[in-house]
Amino acid sequence: MYFRKWCFLLLCTLVSVKSFAQTNPDKIYGRDIHTVLLHPVGKPLAIPAIHLYSGEVLQLSFDDFNAQYQDYYYSIELLDTAWQSVGMNDFDYVKGFNENRITQFAVLSIATQKYFHYQLNFPNNNCSPKLSGNYMLKVYKNGNKEAPILTRRFYVVDELVNVLASVHEPFDGTISRTHQKIKVSVDVKSIPSFQSDLLKLKVIQNFRYNDAQTATAPNFMRSTALEFNDESELVFPGGKEARWLDLQSLRLKSDRVADIDNKDFLTKVIVKPDVSRSNLLYSNFNDLNGGYLVINTESLQSEIQNDYAQVVFTYIPKDHIPFLDQRLYLSGMLTNNELNEASEMRFDTKLGVYQKTLLLKQGYYSYNYILRDRNEPNPMNDYADTEGDHWETENNYTVLVYYRTPGSTYDQIIGFASVNSKTN
């Protein structure tokens, strides 16, 4: 009886882990790990995607508050479109070795918060992908793959098809001035014995991976080009240009900073309270679309000399009354674009405001507030009450074309396109 109960609990745990991995390929497991970034070298605001055998390189970096050297290793894993393991042997998709030590690190020199900064350029001579698809980069200590300190997604593209993407106003009059519709054309003439039911599109707005949209059936086919133009698919809320916070200096207050407290060991920054922008007219200005940059105004080496601060965000709801049956989230790369407990704002009944404290490295940040219904969450309404939605808003969209060859166990990425709503 006890054995059966133990097996049942173990099975539940494994199912839970599988489900968790499916939706969370970007996680930090080590509590001392902070500011994890993965992007193409020299492009800190780009999605982590490279082309197969192109020589393009991704850069992973992170800080470890356990301020002594740790023996960190990394490996990669090929996953399917649902971010689950494809069950293939490493040798089938890795050229070289799939366990390598991270050898590039630097010791913090002047910041109050002590940390080691680790960095990895990948692919490299020791390890590189042989197949296209969704991948997860896993970092772990002392060669123990079963105890990762962090994981991060990246994409490998084998560009076999030509992809054209553009941003349009939806025909639906109720959302034509507030939302953005993505039209995609995929030319499959180079795919032998092509089967349309094995092709899948995913479109990502800015860095919001968890709210990516999928299209599997084209509206029609013109010669060898598949046209994806269904009015009910690939429609995204426009939002507003992201709010910003300048933390390049922890000594001088920028426009969005109300107060800086340097009395304790760790600096505390109070951000000026935010309110709804839903009734404001659209205003065009350059933003980071929810991303952030690790930089400073003091001519220091940002990665290894920037300090950390506890940053307090405040949102004031109308009449200081909490939202009924709705959750308020702080959204952007500063919260890994996840809508969970780590990003949810908490209502202070005494002050009548929502607040959230994050530990952030010196830099320049952009963010938004998302309000979702507890019972019927609808991503189409994310910004309606907090930011407002405008067709004119500048957003970046990434289009990934997946294809599973008959008999294969994994999903190739055979097409890639990036389009900006202002320049398409």
N, C-alpha and C positions, 0 to 999 in steps of 0.2 A: 504493500500500500504506500509506504513511504517512498519507495523507489519510483513508483508510477507518478506520484505527486512531484518528485524532484525532476523527472523527465519532462513533465508537463510545464513546469516553471522554466526549465531550460529552453524548451521549444518556444514558449512565449517570448523569452528574452531574445532568441535568435530572430524571430519574426519581427520583433520591435527594432532590432539593430538593422535588419534588412530594409525595413520601411524608412528608418531614420537616414540610412545612407542614400536612399533613393532621392530624397529631396534636399539633402545637405552635404554636397561634396566640398563645401567651403566651411571648415570648422577649425576652431582653436580648442585643443584639449588640454594643453599645459597652461596652468593659471599664471605662470610667469611670462608667457609669450604675448607680445603686443606688436601692433603696427605691421601686420603681415601684408605684403604687397607682391603681386605677381602680374607682370606686364611685359610687352616687348621692350627690349633695350632701347632707351632713349625716348620711349613713348609712355610716360607714367599714367596717362589718362585713356589708354587704349585697352580694349578687351584682350585677354591673354590668348591670342590665336596666332599660329604660324603655319606656313605652307610646308608640305612634306618635301624634304631634301632641298630646301631653298637656301639654307644657310642662315635663316632668320633665327634669332635667339630671344628667349624669355629670361627675365631676371626675377628671381625670388629674393626677398629680403624680409627679415624680421628681427625684433629686439627680444632679448632674454633678460629679465630682471634678476635671474639667478646669476649674479655678476661674476661668474667664473666659467672657465672654458667647459663646454659640454661636448661629448663625442656624438655629433649628430650625423645621421645618414639620411639618404633619400632614395625613393624608388618611384616608379610610375605604374599605373594600372589602366588598361583599356576598359572603358565602360560603354554601356549602350545608351540610347537616348533618354532612358529613365534613370540614368546614373547608377545602374546596377552592374555588377561584374559580368563579363561575357564568358567567364570560365575557361579562357584560353591560357595556354602555357606562356610564360614570359618570353621565351625564345621566339614565339610566333610574332610578337609585335615590338620587341626591343632589340636594337642593334647594340651589342656591347654587354655590359653587366647591369643588372637591375638592382644593385645595392652598392651605393657609392657614398663616400664620406664627404661632408661639406667642409671644405678646407679654408674657405675665405671668411675671415671674421676680423672684427676690430674691437678694441677695448675703448669704452667711453672715457673721455679725458676730463671734461670740465662740468658736465651737467650735475645737478643735485641728485636726480634719480639715476642710480648706477645701473648699467646694463651692458651686455655684449651685443654687438650687431653682427648678424650672420648674413651672408649673401651667396647666391648661387646663380651662375649663368648656365642655361640649359636650352636646347640640347648641346652636348659636348662630345669629345672623343671617347669618353667612357660610356656614355649612355645616350641613345637617341631613338625616337619612335620609328618603326618601319611601316606602320599602317596609319591611315587617317582615322579620325573619329574623336569621340569624347574621351578625355584622359583625366586622371586624378594624380596629382603629385603629392606624395606622402612623405613627411619628415618624422623621424623617430630617433630615439636615443639608444646608443650602445647596441645597434643592430637588431633591436626588437621591433619587428614590423607590426606586431599585434598591439603595441602601445604607442600610437602616433601622438606627437605633440601638436601637429597641425596637418590639414589637408587643403589642397586648392585645386580647382578645376582649371583645365586649359583645353584648347581645341587644336587639332591638327587637320589641315585641309589639303586634300589632293584635288586640285581644281580641274575636274573633268568636264564640267558644264559651264556655260556662260550664263550669268545671273544679272538681270537688270531689275533694279528696285527703285521705286519712287514714292513720295508722300503726297497724299491728296486729301481734300475735304471730303468727308462722307456725304453721300447723297441724302441720307436721312436728315431731314430738316431739324429734328430735335437735338442733334449732336453735331451738325455741320460746322458750327462756329466754336465748338468746344473740344472736339476730338480730331484725331489724325488717323487716316486710313493708309495702309501700306499695300501697294500693288507690286506684284512680283511676276517676272517672266523668266522661265528656265528653259534653255535650249539644250535638249538631250540627244542631239544628233550623234554625239561621239560615244554614246552608251550602247553597246551591242545587245540585241534582244531585250530592249528596254521594257519594263513592266511598270506602269504608272502606279499600281497599288503598293509598290515597294518603296516609293519615294515619299519623303516627309519634309515639310518646311518648319523651321522654328525662327521666330522673330523676337529679338530682345530690344527693349527700349532702354537706352542708356546702360546702366549696370544692373538693371532689375531682373536678374536671372530667374528668380522664383515666380515672376509674373510673365515669363515668356509665353507667347501664343503660338499655337501649332495649326498648320493647315495640311491636310493629307490628300485632298481631291481637287484638282484644277477645275476651273469653270469650263474651259474649253481648250482645245489644242489647235494651234495654227502652224501647219507644217510640222516642224519638230520642236516647236516652242510650246511649253505648258504655261497657260495664263492663270494666275491666282488672283482673282478680282471679285470674290464674293463679298457683298456689302456687309455681311454679318460676321466676317472673319478678319483678323489682323487689324482690328480697330483699337486704338489706345487713347486714354485721356491725355489731353494736351498739357495740362498743368500750367504752371508759371515758371519763369526763369528761377532757378533755385536760390534760396536764401544763402547768405554767405557769412563767414566768420573768419577774421584775420587773427591768427595766433602766431604770427611770425616772430613777435616779440612778447616775452612774458614780463617785461618791465614797463612798457609803454602801452597805454590803452588805445586800441583801435576804435573805429566808429561804432562797432557793434558790441563793445565790451563795456559793462557798467562798472566793474570793480576788479582789481587784482589784489589778492592777499598773499604776500610772500612771507608771512610771519612763521608759519609752520614749515616742516621739512619739505612738504610738497606744495607747490603753488596752487592756489584756488582761484579760478576765473569765473566771475559771474557775468553771464551773457545778458544783454538787455532783453526784457521780456518780448516775446513774439505774440502777435494777435492774428486773427483771420485776415487774409488778403482777398477773399472771394468777391468782395464788392469793389475792389480796385480795378481800374482800367489796365489793360496790358501795357507793360513798359519793357522795351527791348534793351538788354544789356548782356555783356559777355559773362557766362557762368561756367561752372565745371560739371554741370549735369549730374550732380550728386556725388562727384568724385572729390578727391583732395590731393594736395601736394605737400610733401614734407620739405619745407623751405624755411628760411629765416631772413631777417633784415640786418643781421649782425656779421655778415661775411664769414660765417662758420661753415664747417663741413656738416651739412644738414643731417646726413644719415647717422653720424657717430658723435655729434656734439649737440644736437637739439635736445632740449629738456622736455619733461612731461608736466602736465597740469591736470588737476581735477576741474572739469568744466561743467558748470551748472546751466542747463537750458530750462527756460520757463515759457509756458504757453498759457495765455489768459483766455479762457472761453467767454462767450457772451454772458454778461451779467454775473460772471464768476460762478456759473452753474455748471456742474459736470455734465458731460454728454450722456444721454440715457441709452443704455444697451449698446454702447459703442466704445471701441478701444482707440486711443490716440497713440500713434507711433512716431518716433523720430526716425526719418528715413534717409538713407544715403550710404555711401561706402563707410562712413564713420561708425555705422551700426551693421555693416556687412549686408545692407539692404535686406535684412531679414525682419519679418514682422513677428516678433516673439517677446518673451519676457525681458530679454536684454535690451530691446528697443522701445518697449511700451512705456509711455509717460504715466506717472502716478499722480493722482489728484490729492492735493493738500487741502483738507477741509478748513483749516484755520486761515490759510492765505487765499483760498478760493482759486487756486491755479494748479496747472499740471507742471511737474518738474521731472527732470532726468539728469543724473550726473554721469559723465563719461570721463575716462582717463585718456587724454589725447596728447599726442606729440606735437611740438611746435610745427605749424604749417598753415596752409590756407584751405579752409573747408567749405563745402557746399552741402546743403541739406534741404529737406522739405518735411512737412507734417502730413501724415496719412491718417484718415479716420475711416475705420471699418466697422460695420455692424457685427455684433457678436454672434448673431444667429444666422444672418444671410449676408456674409461678406461679398462685396461686389467690387473687383478692381477697377471697373469702369467709373466708379464714383469716388475713388481714392482722394482726389483733391477738391471735390466740389465744395465742401464747407470750410476747408482750412486754407487752400491756396487759390481756388478758382481755376477754371479750365479755359484755355484759349487756343484756337486753331493756329495762331501766329507763333506760338512758343517754339523756341529752337530745341530740338531733341535729336539725339543720335539713335539710329536703328541698325542693328546687325542682323543679317539674314544668313542662316545656315541651312544648306540643303543636304539631307541625309538620304542614303540609298543602301538597302540591304540586298546584296546580290543573292539570287535564288540559291538556297542551300547553305548560305553563310550564317554565322552565329553573331556577327557584329554589324554595326551600322557605320558605313563609311560617311565621311563628310566630303561630298563631291563638288560642292559649290559654296561660295562665300561672297557676300557683298556688304558694304557699309554705306549708309545713306544718311544725309543730314536734312532735316525738314526745311532749313533755310537755303540750302544750296543745291537741292536735288532738281 
